[in-house]
């Protein structure tokens, strides 16, 4: 009797895709895992600058987890901020697909700080933050997701995984 290898090939392809990081649909994480992820991110701030913190001109992004989720972006030349935006939410939902954790703002507000201040003037529907290696401080990585291209400049939307430097917040 001849054995079909079709099912075995499909299983092998699925396992290979999973090993390479191919992600499926995002689903809410169980309560226990959600609490662990929130605890791992609570009261932390991560920063990324392009080309560097001292570069001129430069773009900067801060992901802040003090009392919710905040995404801040700035474009600066020398010591002067030219353009500055912020998206914030007192809460966020946590979803997972494979090794990727996605943080979705809950009832976000947005504001432009510079040059022409305005409130809730950024359409933020669909914007989210992806996290990988959330429990490994040396390997934690982020990606800002803007699937509809709604975030205005200077948001340097990191579409690939990027290591943000953890930093303290200075008022």
C-alpha positions as CSV (number, residue, x, y, z in Angstrom):
1,X,0.0,0.0,0.0
2,X,1.4,3.4,-1.0
3,X,1.5,6.0,1.7
4,X,0.7,9.6,1.0
5,X,3.3,12.1,2.0
6,X,1.1,15.2,1.3
7,X,0.0,15.6,5.0
8,X,3.6,15.1,6.2
9,X,4.9,17.8,3.8
10,X,2.2,20.3,4.9
11,X,3.0,19.6,8.6
12,X,6.8,20.1,7.8
13,X,6.0,23.4,6.0
14,X,3.9,24.6,8.9
15,X,6.6,23.7,11.4
16,X,9.3,25.4,9.3
17,X,7.2,28.6,9.0
18,X,6.6,28.6,12.8
19,X,10.4,28.2,13.4
20,X,11.1,31.1,11.1
21,X,8.8,33.4,13.0
22,X,5.9,33.4,10.7
23,X,3.0,34.8,12.6
24,X,-0.7,33.9,12.5
25,X,-3.7,35.8,13.7
26,X,-3.3,37.7,17.0
27,X,-5.3,36.5,20.0
28,X,-5.6,37.8,23.5
29,X,-3.1,36.4,26.0
30,X,-4.3,34.4,29.0
31,X,-4.8,36.5,32.2
32,X,-1.7,35.1,33.9
33,X,0.6,35.8,31.0
34,X,-1.0,39.3,30.6
35,X,-0.1,40.1,34.2
36,X,3.5,38.9,33.7
37,X,3.9,41.0,30.5
38,X,2.4,44.1,32.2
39,X,4.8,43.6,35.2
40,X,7.8,43.2,32.9
41,X,7.0,46.5,31.1
42,X,5.6,48.6,34.1
43,X,7.4,51.8,34.9
44,X,9.9,51.4,32.1
45,X,10.9,53.8,29.3
46,X,12.6,52.9,26.0
47,X,14.2,55.3,23.6
48,X,15.5,55.1,20.0
49,X,17.1,57.9,18.0
50,X,18.0,58.1,14.3
51,X,20.8,58.5,13.5
52,X,21.8,59.0,17.2
53,X,20.8,60.9,20.3
54,X,23.4,63.6,19.4
55,X,22.8,63.6,15.7
56,X,21.5,66.6,13.9
57,X,19.0,66.4,12.4
58,X,17.6,63.5,14.3
59,X,14.3,61.7,14.9
60,X,13.5,60.2,18.3
61,X,10.9,57.9,19.6
62,X,10.1,57.1,23.3
63,X,7.9,54.1,24.4
64,X,6.9,54.8,27.9
65,X,5.0,52.4,30.3
66,X,4.5,54.6,33.3
67,X,0.8,54.5,34.0
68,X,-0.3,53.1,30.7
69,X,1.3,53.3,27.2
70,X,2.8,56.4,25.6
71,X,4.4,56.7,22.2
72,X,6.2,60.0,21.7
73,X,8.1,61.2,18.6
74,X,10.2,64.3,17.9
75,X,12.2,65.7,15.0
76,X,15.0,68.0,16.1
77,X,17.9,70.0,14.6
78,X,20.7,70.7,17.0
79,X,19.3,71.6,20.4
80,X,15.9,72.7,19.0
81,X,12.8,70.5,18.7
82,X,11.1,71.3,15.4
83,X,8.2,68.9,15.4
84,X,6.8,66.8,18.3
85,X,3.8,64.4,18.7
86,X,2.4,62.1,21.3
87,X,-0.1,59.2,21.5
88,X,-1.1,58.0,24.9
89,X,-3.5,55.7,26.6
90,X,-4.1,54.8,30.3
91,X,-4.4,51.2,29.2
92,X,-3.6,48.7,26.5
93,X,-4.7,45.3,25.3
94,X,-2.1,42.5,24.9
95,X,-2.3,40.0,22.1
96,X,0.1,37.3,20.9
97,X,0.8,35.6,17.6
98,X,3.7,33.1,17.9
99,X,6.7,35.0,19.5
100,X,5.3,38.4,18.8
101,X,3.4,40.3,21.5
102,X,1.2,43.2,20.2
103,X,0.2,46.1,22.5
104,X,-2.9,47.9,21.3
105,X,-3.8,51.3,22.8
106,X,-7.2,51.4,24.6
107,X,-9.1,54.7,24.0
108,X,-5.9,56.6,22.9
109,X,-5.6,60.3,22.8
110,X,-3.1,62.1,20.6
111,X,-1.6,65.6,20.5
112,X,0.8,67.7,18.6
113,X,3.1,69.5,20.9
114,X,5.1,71.5,18.4
115,X,4.8,73.4,16.0
116,X,1.1,73.9,15.9
117,X,-0.4,72.4,19.1
118,X,-3.6,70.4,18.7
119,X,-5.4,67.6,20.6
120,X,-6.7,64.4,19.1
121,X,-5.4,65.4,15.6
122,X,-3.6,62.2,14.8
123,X,-5.8,59.3,13.5
124,X,-4.4,56.5,15.6
125,X,-6.7,53.6,14.6
126,X,-4.7,50.5,13.9
127,X,-1.4,51.9,15.4
128,X,0.1,49.4,17.8
129,X,3.5,48.4,19.3
130,X,5.0,44.9,18.9
131,X,7.4,43.5,21.4
132,X,9.7,40.5,21.2
133,X,11.8,39.0,24.0
134,X,9.8,40.9,26.6
135,X,11.3,38.9,29.5
136,X,14.9,39.2,28.3
137,X,16.3,42.7,29.1
138,X,19.3,42.2,26.9
139,X,17.3,41.2,23.8
140,X,14.0,43.0,24.1
141,X,13.0,44.5,20.8
142,X,10.1,46.7,19.6
143,X,8.4,47.6,16.3
144,X,5.9,50.4,15.8
145,X,3.0,49.2,13.6
146,X,1.3,51.8,11.4
147,X,-0.5,49.6,8.8
148,X,-2.4,52.5,7.2
149,X,0.5,55.0,7.2
150,X,-1.4,57.4,9.4
151,X,1.4,58.6,11.6
152,X,2.7,62.0,10.5
153,X,6.4,62.9,10.3
154,X,8.4,62.9,12.5
155,X,7.2,59.5,13.7
156,X,10.1,57.3,12.6
157,X,8.1,54.2,12.3
158,X,10.4,51.2,12.8
159,X,8.9,48.6,10.6
160,X,11.7,46.1,11.5
161,X,12.6,44.9,14.9
162,X,14.7,47.5,16.7
163,X,16.4,47.4,20.1
164,X,15.4,50.5,22.0
165,X,17.7,51.7,24.8
166,X,16.1,51.6,28.2
167,X,16.4,55.0,30.0
168,X,15.1,56.9,32.9
169,X,12.6,59.7,32.4
170,X,13.8,63.2,33.3
171,X,11.3,65.9,33.8
